[in-house]
Amino acid sequence: MRILSSAQACGFGPVSKLTAITALFPDDDVDFIGQELSLDFAHRHRHRFGEITHGDTSRWEDLDEGLRSADLVLSVMDAELVFWAVRARVPVLFFDSLLAFWLCGRSMRELAARAELVRSASLETARVVYEELAPHERIMLAHLLARRSYAQNFPGVPERIAEFTAVGADHVELCGPIIDFTELRASLDSAPPERPAGLLVNLGGFQNFFLDYDSHNAYLAMLERWVRDVAARNPDLGRILVCCGAYGEAVTERVGEVDVEFTFLPHGDFLRHLAHTPLYAVPPSLTSLHEAVVVGRMPLLLPEQHYGHIANQRALGDTTVGRMSASLQLLDERFDVPEDDLEGTRELDRQTRELLGDEGGYATVRGHMDARLDTYRNLTAAARGTAIREVGELLGGPSLADLLDASAVDGLLAAPGAAFPSLAGRVND
């Protein structure tokens, strides 16, 4: 079976999930098409893919050849690929780790009606119907268009799935962590690195629809400064490893008695360090939380990079991990941002850049983060274990491997009308 795949190029979350999903199709050729951060990640993990192609999934010209030869499409939050696959009558499996997060101003009933038009109307009409939707609404539409979709569990996800079911979309399924269990097991079984990091800091892919490495990068500058300050006041750490897609070439600095290394590791190498680090700091990223739970490493949550992290932090608020998080929103009411993905992220970047130019403001944030780190370091192993189990209770769900076993997928593809799970006749019930 030939499979065409892609992932939304927002941070490492979507493409790392796609890389994990490819392991569930060991006997098939999984090709990749994408650009920017997701393309870079795919190249660094090319053993998981067949052909890797640079392309824009919003352009039919870039997808035409791949879809003509594809039996199946795998999409991780790439709604554009879903649109064109449906128009080409290629069945889609859609994967989403943020179902509870999407901000949707339209009713599910209206989205279901639009899904019918995307499937059956003229291309011109279908494209207009699609492009009228906001980016988050397009993700919701992709769930309705897919032959099957899988939503990673988090507070609010079961309720969202119930909304789909209410309009006849009973093909949206709850699942547990969408993470690379193959690499995680290997990391747990491996020997510790020759020189383990006293503190592992994971800043993820960072880039998204607004943030980037060269201009909208105030968060990276703030965290780099804080890490150097941490090294200066904690000589016992020995080595601090800071991982991020921004650091294509590893750089090591000596700060007092501590080596601070900024690097972009292959995912397997990163997980090996995660499995053996005593201290792990990361923004409130869901992929990172799932990985931390599986390897049993309680994370210290760093301040939010973007608006999505604010939503995640709120959902974790009643847990030990949530209460201990370092958060600009919790620090000072001045850091309130618009309740909008783009505008909230834009405002976070502006406020963070403003902090960097204000020594008093930076000192306040540094003191907040230092206090959280000190409290975190003083927790007992038992307390950390309890905290990580508490988070784990929010993330459980059916195994994606079980939901995607070969016989089930073959059955989906063989079913009549497999490419088009129509809601016609049920939308107006």
C-alpha positions, 0 to 999 in steps of 0.5 A: 500500500502506498501512503502519502503523509504530511503534518502541520508545520507548527512546532515539532508536535505534529510532525513528531506524531506523524513520525511515530504513526509511520511505525504502525505501517511497517509494511507500507511505503509512507511518503512525505510532502511538506515544508519548513520545520516539518520537512526538516524534521522528516529529513532528520528521521528519513528512516521512517519515510520513503520519498521525502518531497518539498511541497506546499499542501495547499497547492494541488500542483504540488500534490497531484502526482503523490495523490494519483499513486496513493491508496491512503493519506495520513494527515496530522493536523494538515487540513489542506492535505485533507481537502485535496485528498477528499477531492481526489477521492483518496481516503484519509486518516486524520490525527489531532492532538489538540481537539479541545483547543480549536476555537470555532465560531460556527456550529458543528451542524454548519461545519457538517453541511460545509463538509458535504459541499467540499465533497460533492460541489464543484471545485470552485465552490468547495474551495470557497466554502473551505477558505471562508473558514478560520484556520481552527475551523478548517481542522474541525472540518478535516475531522468531518472529511476524514474516513477516520480521525483520531483525537489524542485525549486531554481535558475537553476532548471527549466532550468535543467528540460528542459534538461530532457524534451529535451530527452523525460523525461517528468516525471520530475516535478518542485515543491515548498518546500519539507518541513514538513508543518504539523510540521511547522503549529504546530510550528506556532500555538504553544505557545513560549518555556518557555525560548526562545533563544535570538539567534538560531544557526542551524548547521544541520546534518553536516555529509556527504561524507567527513565531520564527527563529530570526525575528519573532524570537523574543522567547528564545532570547529570554530563555537563553538568558535565563539558562545562563543565569541558572548555570551561574547560580547552580554550579552543581548541575555540571551540564545543561542541555537546551534542545530546540529546532533553532539550534541547527549547529550545536554550540557549547558555552562555559558558564562558571563551572557548567557547560551549557549546550544549545543543540537540535538532537535527533528525536531518539537521542533526545528521548535517551537524554530525557529517560536519564535526566534528573531535571526536565524543563519544558513549556506546556507542550502536549507532546512533551507532557505525554513523553514525560509521563511515559518515561516517568520524568516530572516536567517543570513547566516553563512560561508559555511560548504561544497562546496554545500553551496558555490553554494547556496550562489552564487545563493542567491548573489543578494538578501539581505540575500545573500549580508549579508551572512558571507562567507569565499569565500567573505572574502578573495581570499585565501579561493578559493576552487576547483569547485568540491563537494568532493575536494572543501569540503576537501579544505574548511575543511583544510582551516578552520582547518588552521584558528583555529591554527592561532589567527590572521586568526581566529580574521579576520573571527570572525570580519567578522562574528561579523560585519554581526551579528551586521548589521543583529540585527540592521535591522528593522522588515520591512527590514527583512520581505522584505528580506525573501519575496525576498528569497521566490520568488526564491523558489515557485512552485506547492505544492508537496501535490497537485502533490502527491494526492492519485488519481494521485499516484494510476493512476501512479501505475496502468499505463501500464509499470509504473515501467519503463518509457522507453525513448527508441526510443526517445533518438536518436531523 
